[in-house]
Amino acid sequence: MLSVFSDEHFMKKAIQEAEIAASSGEVPVGAVVVCNNVVIAKAHNQVERLEDITAHAEILAITAASNYLGSKFLTDCTIYVTLEPCIMCAGALKWARVQKLVYGASDDKGGFMIYGKELLHPDTKLEYGICHDNCGTMLKDFFAKRR
C-alpha cells in the first residue's frame, strides 16, 4: 500500500524534477530533500544551463536544503534521487551527513557504488531501486534521442 509519506511518494517528486531537466535538454536527473516528511528542497540537473559541471541535481538540492535549514549538516534528512549519485555527489552527501539516500536507477558506469557504500557517511542509510523502471526508462529515452 502506498502511504502519503512513502519512498515512492517522494521519488515521484524527484521524477517530476527529472522531467523538468529533460524538457530543458539536461540529463534527466531530479532530487528532493525531505525532512520530517516535508520536501525542503528540490532540484534537477542544470549543468548545461549554468555551464557548470558540478550543477548536478544532488549538489543543488543539498545547497538549497542547507540554506533552508541554516546548517551544513542534513542529519535528519533523506534525499531522493532518480539516478545513483556519481562519486562527486556521493562525497557531497557524505560531508552533508545525510541520514538516508534513496535512488531509483543504478548507474553501472558512473555511479558511486562502483567503489562501494563506504563513500557515504557511515551513518547514512541506503535504499535503491525505488521507481527503478520509471527512472531508468526516462534516462534511456533521453539518450536514445541524443544518438
SULTAQUI-V551884 format. One record per run of one state. SS is the DSSP state (A for helix, B for strand, O for the rest). FROM is the first residue (numbers start at 1). LEN is the number of residues. If there is no record, write none. Layout:
# SULTAQUI-V551884
ss->SS from->FROM len->LEN
ss->SS from->FROM len->LEN
This chain:
# SULTAQUI-V551884
ss->O from->1 len->6
ss->A from->7 len->17
ss->O from->24 len->6
ss->B from->30 len->6
ss->O from->36 len->2
ss->B from->38 len->7
ss->O from->45 len->2
ss->A from->47 len->4
ss->O from->51 len->6
ss->A from->57 len->13
ss->O from->70 len->7
ss->B from->77 len->7
ss->O from->84 len->2
ss->B from->86 len->1
ss->A from->87 len->10
ss->O from->97 len->3
ss->B from->100 len->6
ss->O from->106 len->5
ss->B from->111 len->1
ss->A from->112 len->3
ss->O from->115 len->2
ss->A from->117 len->3
ss->O from->120 len->5
ss->B from->125 len->4
ss->O from->129 len->3
ss->A from->132 len->15
ss->O from->147 len->1
